[in-house]
Amino acid sequence: MVQTIKARDITLYELEEIGLQLVQDASFFTEWQEDLPPLTEAEKQALARVCSNYLNLSKRRPMSEEAVKMVVLSPLPDLAGFYQSPFEIETETSIEISAEDDGVVVKGIDVLVIQKRLWVLVIESKSTKFAVTVALPQALAYMLANPSPVNPTFGLLVNGREFMFIKLVIQEHLMYARSYALSIERDRERHQILSVLKCLGQMISA
């Protein structure tokens, strides 16, 4: 009998059971730290505005998932050029992966996919109350459903305050690595977030 698990309920342990391995060698995931494109002054000012909006709106209550999408996330793909040719953005639904041994099926809905190589998830439900890592198993579940696992796949987790990048390789072994949690409240890390997005954009559009 096949066991069905919603993507939001999947755990890292269950993903490890189907063979997913965390790689801690820094050379496996250099794209979030090395050879990042520089930002223009206009881009830095736009990021400062995003941060200012976030700080202002989060003073009284945690930002909801929809508010995070609108205020924090939406400007970043624009600044990274993802709304222009040659990029395509789509929302996938009913994503599934199946384990070879124990018959586990992971299902989930509503995930943003850019060029079928970059998967973006916003942490659900009172998002800024939770660490960005709570969405890691869910993101990996979606990324494992990538229909063309020839090239590395990347993910981005957002909770409004923090951003975390993920790299997944599906070849002989299922391997992934993650960045540190980068804060939109710190200038250097805020700039790094956009630089990484621009770097990934150059890779996935090549």
VOSEKOL-793506 format. One line per field, with one value per atom (N, C-alpha, C): residue in three letters; x, y, z; atom name. Coordinates in steps of 0.05 Angstrom, whole numbers, plus 5000, padded with zeros to 4 digits. Layout:
BEGIN
res (ALA,...);
xx (X,...);
yy (Y,...);
zz (Z,...);
atom (CA,...);
END
This chain:
BEGIN
res (MET,MET,MET,VAL,VAL,VAL,GLN,GLN,GLN,THR,THR,THR,ILE,ILE,ILE,LYS,LYS,LYS,ALA,ALA,ALA,ARG,ARG,ARG,ASP,ASP,ASP,ILE,ILE,ILE,THR,THR,THR,LEU,LEU,LEU,TYR,TYR,TYR,GLU,GLU,GLU,LEU,LEU,LEU,GLU,GLU,GLU,GLU,GLU,GLU,ILE,ILE,ILE,GLY,GLY,GLY,LEU,LEU,LEU,GLN,GLN,GLN,LEU,LEU,LEU,VAL,VAL,VAL,GLN,GLN,GLN,ASP,ASP,ASP,ALA,ALA,ALA,SER,SER,SER,PHE,PHE,PHE,PHE,PHE,PHE,THR,THR,THR,GLU,GLU,GLU,TRP,TRP,TRP,GLN,GLN,GLN,GLU,GLU,GLU,ASP,ASP,ASP,LEU,LEU,LEU,PRO,PRO,PRO,PRO,PRO,PRO,LEU,LEU,LEU,THR,THR,THR,GLU,GLU,GLU,ALA,ALA,ALA,GLU,GLU,GLU,LYS,LYS,LYS,GLN,GLN,GLN,ALA,ALA,ALA,LEU,LEU,LEU,ALA,ALA,ALA,ARG,ARG,ARG,VAL,VAL,VAL,CYS,CYS,CYS,SER,SER,SER,ASN,ASN,ASN,TYR,TYR,TYR,LEU,LEU,LEU,ASN,ASN,ASN,LEU,LEU,LEU,SER,SER,SER,LYS,LYS,LYS,ARG,ARG,ARG,ARG,ARG,ARG,PRO,PRO,PRO,MET,MET,MET,SER,SER,SER,GLU,GLU,GLU,GLU,GLU,GLU,ALA,ALA,ALA,VAL,VAL,VAL,LYS,LYS,LYS,MET,MET,MET,VAL,VAL,VAL,VAL,VAL,VAL,LEU,LEU,LEU,SER,SER,SER,PRO,PRO,PRO,LEU,LEU,LEU,PRO,PRO,PRO,ASP,ASP,ASP,LEU,LEU,LEU,ALA,ALA,ALA,GLY,GLY,GLY,PHE,PHE,PHE,TYR,TYR,TYR,GLN,GLN,GLN,SER,SER,SER,PRO,PRO,PRO,PHE,PHE,PHE,GLU,GLU,GLU,ILE,ILE,ILE,GLU,GLU,GLU,THR,THR,THR,GLU,GLU,GLU,THR,THR,THR,SER,SER,SER,ILE,ILE,ILE,GLU,GLU,GLU,ILE,ILE,ILE,SER,SER,SER,ALA,ALA,ALA,GLU,GLU,GLU,ASP,ASP,ASP,ASP,ASP,ASP,GLY,GLY,GLY,VAL,VAL,VAL,VAL,VAL,VAL,VAL,VAL,VAL,LYS,LYS,LYS,GLY,GLY,GLY,ILE,ILE,ILE,ASP,ASP,ASP,VAL,VAL,VAL,LEU,LEU,LEU,VAL,VAL,VAL,ILE,ILE,ILE,GLN,GLN,GLN,LYS,LYS,LYS,ARG,ARG,ARG,LEU,LEU,LEU,TRP,TRP,TRP,VAL,VAL,VAL,LEU,LEU,LEU,VAL,VAL,VAL,ILE,ILE,ILE,GLU,GLU,GLU,SER,SER,SER,LYS,LYS,LYS,SER,SER,SER,THR,THR,THR,LYS,LYS,LYS,PHE,PHE,PHE,ALA,ALA,ALA,VAL,VAL,VAL,THR,THR,THR,VAL,VAL,VAL,ALA,ALA,ALA,LEU,LEU,LEU,PRO,PRO,PRO,GLN,GLN,GLN,ALA,ALA,ALA,LEU,LEU,LEU,ALA,ALA,ALA,TYR,TYR,TYR,MET,MET,MET,LEU,LEU,LEU,ALA,ALA,ALA,ASN,ASN,ASN,PRO,PRO,PRO,SER,SER,SER,PRO,PRO,PRO,VAL,VAL,VAL,ASN,ASN,ASN,PRO,PRO,PRO,THR,THR,THR,PHE,PHE,PHE,GLY,GLY,GLY,LEU,LEU,LEU,LEU,LEU,LEU,VAL,VAL,VAL,ASN,ASN,ASN,GLY,GLY,GLY,ARG,ARG,ARG,GLU,GLU,GLU,PHE,PHE,PHE,MET,MET,MET,PHE,PHE,PHE,ILE,ILE,ILE,LYS,LYS,LYS,LEU,LEU,LEU,VAL,VAL,VAL,ILE,ILE,ILE,GLN,GLN,GLN,GLU,GLU,GLU,HIS,HIS,HIS,LEU,LEU,LEU,MET,MET,MET,TYR,TYR,TYR,ALA,ALA,ALA,ARG,ARG,ARG,SER,SER,SER,TYR,TYR,TYR,ALA,ALA,ALA,LEU,LEU,LEU,SER,SER,SER,ILE,ILE,ILE,GLU,GLU,GLU,ARG,ARG,ARG,ASP,ASP,ASP,ARG,ARG,ARG,GLU,GLU,GLU,ARG,ARG,ARG,HIS,HIS,HIS,GLN,GLN,GLN,ILE,ILE,ILE,LEU,LEU,LEU,SER,SER,SER,VAL,VAL,VAL,LEU,LEU,LEU,LYS,LYS,LYS,CYS,CYS,CYS,LEU,LEU,LEU,GLY,GLY,GLY,GLN,GLN,GLN,MET,MET,MET,ILE,ILE,ILE,SER,SER,SER,ALA,ALA,ALA);
xx (5017,5000,5018,5012,5027,5020,5039,5035,5037,5018,5018,5025,5043,5051,5051,5037,5037,5065,5073,5100,5106,5085,5089,5094,5088,5092,5116,5131,5154,5176,5193,5216,5242,5264,5290,5296,5287,5292,5279,5254,5240,5254,5265,5279,5306,5319,5343,5337,5313,5305,5304,5299,5298,5325,5346,5373,5385,5370,5381,5403,5425,5448,5456,5462,5472,5502,5511,5540,5550,5570,5581,5607,5617,5641,5634,5647,5641,5644,5661,5666,5642,5623,5599,5580,5578,5560,5574,5588,5603,5587,5564,5549,5538,5536,5524,5545,5571,5592,5614,5619,5642,5634,5650,5647,5619,5609,5583,5584,5564,5565,5561,5573,5570,5542,5534,5508,5513,5494,5495,5485,5490,5480,5449,5437,5408,5397,5410,5401,5404,5426,5430,5408,5401,5381,5353,5348,5323,5321,5343,5344,5340,5352,5348,5318,5305,5276,5260,5267,5254,5258,5282,5287,5271,5270,5255,5226,5215,5187,5182,5200,5197,5198,5218,5220,5196,5186,5162,5138,5133,5108,5109,5134,5136,5138,5134,5137,5114,5090,5067,5060,5064,5056,5073,5075,5090,5076,5092,5081,5071,5047,5036,5051,5045,5058,5053,5028,5021,5035,5038,5053,5082,5094,5122,5126,5107,5109,5108,5090,5085,5108,5115,5134,5163,5170,5198,5206,5190,5199,5196,5172,5166,5186,5198,5217,5243,5250,5276,5278,5258,5260,5261,5247,5248,5276,5288,5316,5336,5330,5348,5343,5322,5316,5299,5287,5272,5245,5236,5210,5214,5239,5245,5255,5254,5265,5294,5305,5292,5279,5273,5263,5234,5226,5198,5192,5170,5162,5135,5133,5108,5102,5078,5070,5062,5076,5070,5051,5034,5015,5017,5009,5008,5034,5056,5082,5085,5096,5099,5127,5137,5161,5155,5167,5162,5188,5187,5210,5211,5235,5238,5232,5239,5237,5211,5203,5181,5154,5153,5128,5117,5134,5125,5120,5098,5092,5089,5104,5103,5087,5066,5050,5051,5050,5049,5037,5031,5019,5032,5029,5036,5065,5082,5110,5119,5134,5144,5169,5169,5191,5201,5227,5239,5257,5250,5266,5269,5251,5252,5278,5292,5318,5319,5302,5303,5275,5273,5247,5247,5225,5223,5199,5204,5183,5183,5159,5155,5144,5156,5146,5118,5101,5073,5065,5044,5031,5048,5040,5054,5084,5092,5119,5142,5142,5165,5169,5151,5154,5172,5176,5190,5217,5237,5263,5259,5276,5274,5278,5292,5298,5274,5251,5228,5217,5223,5214,5233,5256,5277,5266,5254,5244,5224,5206,5186,5199,5218,5232,5246,5260,5274,5255,5231,5211,5203,5198,5191,5213,5238,5261,5266,5261,5265,5246,5224,5205,5213,5236,5245,5245,5230,5227,5252,5271,5296,5320,5327,5349,5377,5382,5408,5428,5418,5435,5427,5444,5437,5412,5396,5372,5377,5365,5370,5343,5344,5320,5326,5305,5307,5284,5291,5271,5270,5246,5242,5222,5228,5208,5204,5214,5212,5237,5248,5273,5297,5294,5317,5313,5336,5336,5356,5350,5368,5368,5392,5394,5401,5391,5396,5406,5423,5432,5427,5414,5408,5419,5433,5443,5431,5419,5406,5421,5441,5456,5458,5482,5484,5473,5477,5467,5451,5432,5417,5432,5442,5459,5449,5451,5443,5461,5462,5476,5459,5465,5449,5468,5460,5475,5469,5483,5474,5448,5434,5411,5421,5414,5422,5399,5406,5385,5383,5358,5352,5358,5362,5367,5396,5414,5443,5451,5464,5471,5485,5507,5524,5508,5493,5478,5455,5443,5421,5432,5455,5468,5475,5484,5492,5468,5444,5420,5415,5415,5410,5432,5457,5480,5478,5470,5466,5444,5422,5400,5409,5425,5435,5454,5471,5489,5474,5454,5438,5423,5414,5401,5419,5444,5463,5468,5468,5472,5449,5424,5401,5391,5400,5392,5412,5435,5456,5449);
yy (4976,5000,5025,5044,5069,5088,5098,5118,5146,5163,5191,5211,5229,5249,5276,5296,5323,5334,5349,5360,5377,5391,5407,5391,5364,5347,5329,5330,5313,5322,5303,5309,5302,5314,5307,5277,5266,5237,5221,5227,5212,5216,5239,5244,5228,5226,5210,5181,5172,5144,5137,5157,5151,5158,5163,5165,5193,5213,5240,5245,5257,5260,5290,5299,5326,5327,5345,5348,5372,5368,5390,5401,5390,5400,5426,5448,5474,5476,5459,5460,5450,5436,5426,5448,5469,5491,5518,5525,5551,5574,5567,5588,5610,5605,5625,5643,5638,5653,5664,5649,5656,5667,5685,5697,5709,5723,5735,5762,5767,5792,5816,5838,5862,5875,5891,5905,5934,5945,5974,5990,6015,6032,6032,6032,6031,6006,5983,5958,5958,5970,5971,5989,6011,6028,6014,5999,5984,5964,5950,5931,5945,5968,5984,5991,5996,6002,5978,5954,5930,5925,5929,5925,5945,5970,5990,5983,5973,5965,5942,5923,5900,5908,5925,5933,5949,5966,5982,5965,5946,5930,5908,5900,5878,5889,5915,5926,5916,5914,5909,5879,5864,5836,5821,5794,5779,5781,5782,5784,5757,5758,5733,5725,5700,5690,5708,5717,5735,5761,5772,5797,5794,5772,5766,5765,5751,5749,5777,5793,5819,5839,5841,5862,5854,5829,5822,5806,5785,5767,5779,5791,5799,5818,5837,5855,5841,5819,5807,5794,5777,5766,5788,5811,5833,5844,5849,5860,5841,5815,5794,5790,5802,5800,5776,5763,5738,5743,5768,5773,5781,5780,5786,5762,5763,5741,5738,5713,5688,5672,5684,5669,5663,5641,5633,5626,5636,5630,5616,5595,5581,5571,5565,5554,5525,5507,5479,5471,5451,5440,5410,5398,5368,5355,5366,5354,5328,5307,5282,5270,5257,5240,5213,5192,5165,5153,5141,5126,5099,5089,5064,5040,5043,5020,5018,5041,5039,5050,5057,5066,5092,5110,5136,5155,5168,5189,5215,5236,5262,5280,5293,5311,5339,5359,5386,5404,5429,5447,5474,5490,5518,5524,5520,5527,5542,5563,5579,5567,5563,5550,5569,5574,5591,5574,5573,5557,5528,5518,5490,5484,5504,5501,5514,5534,5549,5548,5536,5532,5551,5567,5587,5580,5578,5573,5594,5603,5621,5605,5608,5593,5600,5580,5585,5591,5606,5610,5627,5652,5670,5668,5672,5664,5675,5700,5711,5701,5686,5674,5649,5638,5613,5616,5600,5601,5591,5601,5594,5564,5551,5522,5504,5514,5497,5489,5504,5497,5480,5473,5458,5431,5414,5389,5392,5411,5416,5424,5442,5451,5428,5412,5389,5369,5366,5348,5358,5384,5396,5393,5398,5398,5370,5350,5322,5313,5329,5323,5335,5348,5360,5340,5345,5325,5321,5340,5338,5342,5321,5323,5320,5333,5331,5351,5375,5396,5400,5413,5419,5436,5432,5447,5464,5488,5506,5514,5520,5528,5553,5568,5591,5591,5592,5593,5621,5631,5659,5659,5673,5678,5707,5724,5753,5765,5754,5764,5749,5723,5706,5693,5688,5674,5651,5628,5606,5594,5590,5578,5548,5532,5503,5495,5475,5463,5433,5422,5393,5381,5359,5344,5316,5309,5283,5268,5252,5236,5207,5197,5171,5171,5193,5196,5222,5222,5246,5263,5286,5302,5331,5343,5371,5386,5412,5429,5455,5469,5494,5516,5540,5564,5569,5589,5599,5615,5620,5638,5666,5680,5707,5726,5747,5766,5790,5797,5822,5847,5844,5867,5875,5859,5865,5873,5896,5906,5886,5875,5857,5832,5821,5796,5802,5826,5834,5836,5848,5850,5822,5805,5778,5762,5766,5752,5758,5783,5791,5782,5784,5775,5745,5729,5700,5695,5709,5706,5713,5734,5741,5720,5710,5688,5663,5655,5632,5637,5662,5668,5665,5673,5669,5640,5623,5594,5581,5586,5571,5581,5604,5614,5608,5597,5591,5568);
zz (5000,5000,5000,4983,4981,5003,5017,5038,5026,5031,5020,5042,5037,5056,5042,5054,5042,5045,5025,5025,5050,5060,5083,5108,5107,5130,5129,5106,5103,5121,5130,5147,5133,5143,5131,5135,5157,5162,5140,5133,5112,5085,5080,5055,5055,5078,5080,5075,5082,5078,5048,5031,5002,4989,5006,4996,4994,5003,5001,5022,5013,5031,5032,5056,5060,5055,5038,5032,5047,5064,5080,5069,5048,5034,5020,5028,5017,4987,4975,4947,4931,4944,4930,4922,4938,4934,4937,4915,4916,4904,4891,4876,4894,4920,4938,4951,4945,4958,4939,4917,4900,4873,4863,4836,4832,4853,4851,4835,4819,4803,4822,4816,4832,4828,4848,4845,4838,4824,4818,4843,4843,4865,4865,4841,4839,4852,4847,4859,4889,4899,4928,4940,4927,4937,4937,4917,4915,4938,4944,4966,4993,4996,5020,5024,5002,5004,5012,5001,5009,5039,5049,5077,5094,5086,5100,5101,5079,5079,5098,5098,5115,5145,5152,5180,5189,5172,5179,5183,5165,5166,5187,5196,5216,5244,5249,5276,5294,5283,5300,5302,5280,5280,5260,5263,5243,5216,5195,5168,5159,5147,5136,5111,5102,5078,5054,5051,5029,5030,5054,5057,5050,5059,5052,5022,5008,4979,4966,4975,4963,4969,4994,5003,4999,5006,5007,4982,4975,4954,4926,4920,4893,4880,4895,4882,4874,4887,4882,4855,4846,4819,4798,4803,4784,4783,4806,4806,4793,4796,4785,4755,4744,4716,4708,4728,4722,4709,4708,4695,4665,4656,4628,4613,4586,4570,4576,4576,4567,4590,4612,4635,4633,4644,4646,4675,4686,4713,4713,4729,4730,4758,4764,4790,4786,4799,4797,4818,4812,4832,4832,4854,4856,4849,4860,4856,4872,4860,4873,4869,4890,4886,4899,4889,4900,4909,4932,4942,4929,4922,4908,4927,4953,4971,4987,4998,5017,5007,4981,4969,4980,4989,4999,4976,4976,4956,4971,4962,4974,4956,4966,4950,4961,4943,4952,4930,4936,4916,4919,4897,4897,4903,4883,4886,4860,4864,4841,4829,4803,4789,4767,4767,4747,4729,4703,4684,4692,4708,4718,4732,4741,4755,4782,4786,4812,4824,4848,4861,4885,4887,4908,4926,4952,4971,4993,5000,5022,5045,5069,5092,5098,5102,5106,5135,5138,5164,5183,5186,5204,5200,5176,5167,5183,5191,5204,5232,5243,5269,5268,5244,5242,5228,5237,5223,5195,5177,5149,5145,5163,5159,5161,5172,5175,5147,5126,5100,5084,5096,5081,5071,5087,5077,5055,5057,5037,5011,5012,4988,4974,4989,4978,4965,4977,4965,4938,4936,4910,4890,4898,4880,4870,4887,4879,4857,4854,4833,4806,4805,4780,4757,4736,4715,4698,4699,4682,4700,4715,4735,4723,4700,4688,4700,4705,4717,4746,4761,4789,4790,4811,4816,4841,4841,4864,4876,4902,4916,4933,4939,4956,4976,5001,5023,5034,5038,5047,5070,5092,5113,5118,5100,5104,5114,5136,5147,5137,5133,5126,5098,5086,5060,5062,5050,5049,5022,5010,4984,4987,4968,4968,4941,4940,4915,4917,4896,4896,4870,4873,4850,4850,4827,4824,4802,4811,4791,4802,4807,4819,4847,4861,4888,4890,4909,4915,4935,4928,4945,4946,4969,4971,4991,4989,5008,5011,5032,5037,5045,5041,5049,5079,5090,5115,5111,5133,5132,5129,5107,5102,5110,5124,5134,5116,5111,5095,5111,5138,5155,5155,5144,5143,5115,5112,5085,5068,5079,5063,5055,5073,5067,5048,5051,5033,5005,5002,4975,4964,4982,4974,4963,4975,4966,4937,4930,4902,4884,4893,4877,4871,4890,4886,4865,4868,4849,4820,4817,4791,4781,4799,4791,4782,4797,4789,4763,4759,4734,4710,4713,4691,4685,4706,4703,4690,4699,4690,4663,4654,4628,4606,4614,4595,4576);
atom (N,CA,C,N,CA,C,N,CA,C,N,CA,C,N,CA,C,N,CA,C,N,CA,C,N,CA,C,N,CA,C,N,CA,C,N,CA,C,N,CA,C,N,CA,C,N,CA,C,N,CA,C,N,CA,C,N,CA,C,N,CA,C,N,CA,C,N,CA,C,N,CA,C,N,CA,C,N,CA,C,N,CA,C,N,CA,C,N,CA,C,N,CA,C,N,CA,C,N,CA,C,N,CA,C,N,CA,C,N,CA,C,N,CA,C,N,CA,C,N,CA,C,N,CA,C,N,CA,C,N,CA,C,N,CA,C,N,CA,C,N,CA,C,N,CA,C,N,CA,C,N,CA,C,N,CA,C,N,CA,C,N,CA,C,N,CA,C,N,CA,C,N,CA,C,N,CA,C,N,CA,C,N,CA,C,N,CA,C,N,CA,C,N,CA,C,N,CA,C,N,CA,C,N,CA,C,N,CA,C,N,CA,C,N,CA,C,N,CA,C,N,CA,C,N,CA,C,N,CA,C,N,CA,C,N,CA,C,N,CA,C,N,CA,C,N,CA,C,N,CA,C,N,CA,C,N,CA,C,N,CA,C,N,CA,C,N,CA,C,N,CA,C,N,CA,C,N,CA,C,N,CA,C,N,CA,C,N,CA,C,N,CA,C,N,CA,C,N,CA,C,N,CA,C,N,CA,C,N,CA,C,N,CA,C,N,CA,C,N,CA,C,N,CA,C,N,CA,C,N,CA,C,N,CA,C,N,CA,C,N,CA,C,N,CA,C,N,CA,C,N,CA,C,N,CA,C,N,CA,C,N,CA,C,N,CA,C,N,CA,C,N,CA,C,N,CA,C,N,CA,C,N,CA,C,N,CA,C,N,CA,C,N,CA,C,N,CA,C,N,CA,C,N,CA,C,N,CA,C,N,CA,C,N,CA,C,N,CA,C,N,CA,C,N,CA,C,N,CA,C,N,CA,C,N,CA,C,N,CA,C,N,CA,C,N,CA,C,N,CA,C,N,CA,C,N,CA,C,N,CA,C,N,CA,C,N,CA,C,N,CA,C,N,CA,C,N,CA,C,N,CA,C,N,CA,C,N,CA,C,N,CA,C,N,CA,C,N,CA,C,N,CA,C,N,CA,C,N,CA,C,N,CA,C,N,CA,C,N,CA,C,N,CA,C,N,CA,C,N,CA,C,N,CA,C,N,CA,C,N,CA,C,N,CA,C,N,CA,C,N,CA,C,N,CA,C,N,CA,C,N,CA,C,N,CA,C,N,CA,C,N,CA,C,N,CA,C,N,CA,C,N,CA,C,N,CA,C,N,CA,C,N,CA,C,N,CA,C,N,CA,C,N,CA,C,N,CA,C,N,CA,C,N,CA,C,N,CA,C,N,CA,C,N,CA,C,N,CA,C,N,CA,C,N,CA,C,N,CA,C,N,CA,C,N,CA,C,N,CA,C,N,CA,C,N,CA,C,N,CA,C,N,CA,C,N,CA,C,N,CA,C,N,CA,C,N,CA,C,N,CA,C,N,CA,C,N,CA,C,N,CA,C,N,CA,C,N,CA,C,N,CA,C,N,CA,C,N,CA,C,N,CA,C,N,CA,C,N,CA,C);
END
